[in-house]
């Protein structure tokens, strides 16, 4: 047994060295920020490259460079121009891809900002960005990325905003770096923000599997002051000047709090180690949102702040879907087509259930699975109807989960496994 453990450790070390060598062979220790514009409507979508800028230091993963843990609603691939070899890939979702499923997208064309950070390649590469709608139709944008292009802007000399680690697991180049931005906090309210940021890190790291991997996470609070306190609430005719210009009533849903100012978010994080964004809103009104590999935005002073920030980080970091549902029609119930398997790892239409958590359902558990008090208490994995905002046709793994209930004490086993896979993909 001791020899086997020694062999496993040696293999892991060798894999880590090989990954580092692959990174060093293809990339410089710098970050390129790719600013895109997504534009379209329910029937057609377009992608445009807006700007490319550079900063010193690459804070993202240096392992598993050519693969992604989740499909997402889109992905970006960097391929060597000469050999065609994939040297880096990342996946994501965006507010735009959600918007195109709303009724408004059938009558108007809109544009949305989106930013992706990539390591700076040493040689010319082909950058291919793919967007997918809810039925899998793709839009593709390709360009040749020349790392010596004189029009790549240099942001390395920009002074970073004041920031501090509210949790430091280790070296930023070896950990997952989560930036926490202040939204709607004035300069005089920065002490309040710092306390809220500490609560955020502590609460997320109190849940498994984050708790077991706390040494692999850094949480960095960035003091980004706003002119006005609180955030914009259109339904109350209250518009405020804030750091990222967030507002409630996204897609005309009262509690959906988001921001379309993605470039501003990354401006505020310039020259600070950053892989994931959490934005804390200085309001006691319930609401928020989380978008896979884009950002989490949630209210910091509502009584449910603690469970909600964990829930929204489940979206933005783990790519998890909402497991709650409505008895009546809701504005975003068309996000998932019942004829297709959703990419989120914790919901299914049973179109391709084997790709989800079929291996975690014990023999004898019926599909669909009836809700019982015993199963609720024990987080029994099954296939429970109701999820992804729909009461029929979409199924969740357990009856109770942080991705469904604010009262849940944990993520369900399926969500825990999914989050752990994302963590391992970034650090192992």
KAURNOR-V703166 format. One line per field, one symbol per residue. ss: DSSP state (~ for helix, > for strand, _ for the rest). psi: psi as a letter, one per 40 degrees, with the letter a starting at -180 (. if undefined). A space follows every 50 residues. Layout:
BEGIN
ss = ???
psi = ???
END
This chain:
BEGIN
ss = _~~~~~~~~~~~~~~~~~~~~~~~~~>>>>>>>>>>>>>>____>>>>>> >>>>>>_________________>>>>>>>_____>>>>>>>__~~~~~_ __~~~~___>>>>>>>>>>>>___>>>>>>>>_____>>>>>>>>_____ __>>________>>>>>>_______>>>>>>>>___~~~~~~~~~~~~~~ ~~~~_________~~~>>>>>>_________>>~~~_>________>__~ ~~___>_>___~~~~~~~_______>>>>>>______>>>>___>>>>>_ ____~~~~~~~~~~~~________>_____________________>>__ __~~~__~~~____________~~~~~~_____>>>>_>>>>>>>>____ ____________~~~~~~~~~~~~~~~_
psi = dddddddddddddddddddddddddeiigihhhhhihhiaaddiiihhhd ihiiiihheaieifdeiididaeiihhhihddeehheiiiiiiiddddde eiddeeeihiiiiihhhiihidihihhhhhhhaeeehihhhhihhheehe ehihedehhiihiihehhdahdeeihhhhhihhehideeddddddddddd ddddeeiiedddfdeeihhhhhggiidiiaihgdeefhhihidefiiifh ffhdehhihegdddddddehfhhhdihhhhhgiehhiaihhhfcihhihe eidedddddddddddddefiiheiiidihidfeedhheeihidheeiiee dgddebfdeehihehihihihidddddefhhaghhhifeheieiiididh idedheeieiiidddddddddddddde.
END
